[in-house]
Amino acid sequence: MARVKYSRKSDPDRSSRAMGYELHISPKHSREICSKIRSMRTPAAKQYLEDVIVLKQAVPFKRYTAGVGHRRGKMAAGRYPVRAASAILMVLVNAENSAEDRGLEPDTMRISHIATKKGRTIRGIIPRAMGRATAKNTETVTVELILEEV
């Protein structure tokens, strides 16, 4: 297992950071959520993720739109990725708690950097008839998040 580093430097006096390592969520869903909440203020991003979890607000899909239905409003294609939204919300709460420990005010901070990286693939198989097997692999995702004071 390799050590994963942050892809961007930050000032430790004015920022806090958190990382979700090898989360069992979809890489495509996590990419679309991260592109939506990038540069949002912390309370607004938290409220947005909570609305996605209760299926109140959809996440617009910009890149991975094959077979994705349209949603009302200005977005064309969108979905409600509940599992990925709850995992990213957990990382956001960890970054807020880190900011409080450093003596910063998390309500006045914004997400200056959020990115997803491909994690390791957990190999699995499904036994089939005639002694064959089909692969059933689980992709993992690493999410890194940096909050900075405005």
N, C-alpha and C positions, 0 to 999 in steps of 0.2 A: 504494500500500500504506500503510494507516494505521498509526500507532503504537498498540499495544495496551498499556493500563495495567492494573495490578492493581486489583481491585475492592475491596480492603480494605487499610488501612494496618497496618503492623507495626513493632514496636520493633526497630531494627537491632542493638541490643546483645544481645537475647535470642532472636532469630529468624533464620531463613534462608529464602530463597524461590527458586523456580525456575519457569520457564514453558516449556511445549512449544508452539511456535507453528506453526499450520497443519499439524497432524498428520493423516495420511490414515487416520483411523479413524472408526468409526460414532459419530455424536452420541448416539444412544440407548444404545449400550453404554457409552460413556464416562460418561454421566450416572448410570447404574446402578452402575458401579464406584465413582465418586466418592462417591455417597451411602452406599455400604457401608463404605469405608475412612475416611470422615470421623471425626475425633477418635480414631483409633487411634494407638497408639504406633508409632514408626518400624519397629522389628524385626518387630512383629506384622503391620503392613501389607505389609512386604516379603515375609514368608513367605506371606501370603495371596495376593498377586499371583503369586508363584512357583508356588503350588499350583493356581491357576487356569490358568496356562500349561501345566502338565503334566496338566491335566484331572483333578485330584484333588479340587478343591472348586469348586462352582458359585457363580455370582453370582446372588443373588436379584433377580428383576425385579419391581418394584412397579408401575410405570406402564405400560411397554410390554409387555403380557402377551398380546397377540393371537397365537394360534398357538404359544405357548411351552409346552413340555411341563413336567410336574411333576417334581420332584426329591425324593429321599429326605430325610428330616429334617423340620425345622420349616418350611422354605420351601415355598411353593406352586409358583411358576413360577421357572425359573432356566435359565441357559445358561453356556457356557464361552467368553467372548469373548477369545480368545487374543491377537489382534492389538492390541486396545485395552488389554488388561492389560499386554502387553509395552511398549507406548508409555508408559503411565502409570508403570510400574516404572522406565523410563529417566528420567522427570522426577523421581521420588522419589530415585533415586540421585544425580542432579544436585543436588538440594536437600541431601542428606546431605554431598556433597563441598563444597558451599558452606558448610555449618555447620562442617566441619573446617577450612576455610580461615580462618574467623572465630574459631577457637579454641573452638568449642562442642563438646559431646559429643553426636553424633547419636543414640546409643542411648538417651539419656534424654529425647529430644524426642518430641512428638506432633504429629499433623497438625491444626493449628488451623483451617486453611481450605484447601479444595480445591473448584474450580469449573471448569466447562466453558463455553466460549463458542463460538458459531458463527463459523467462519472463512469465508474466501472460497470460492466455488464455482468449481471448475476446469471450464470448458466443454469438452465433447467431443461428437463425433457418430459414429454408426455408419451407413455408407452402406447404402442399401437398393435394391431393384429399382425400375425406372422413374424413376430420377433423384431419388428421395426420400431422406430421412435421418431418423434417430431420434436424439434427444438421449441422450448418455451422459455425465452430469455426475458429478464427484467432489466430495463434500462434505468440507470440512476442519474441524478442531476445534482450538481453543486451550485448553490445560489449564494452570491456574495453581495452585500449591501453596505453602503457607506452613507451615513447621515452627516450633514455639515450645518453649522449655524448660518442663518441668513444674514 
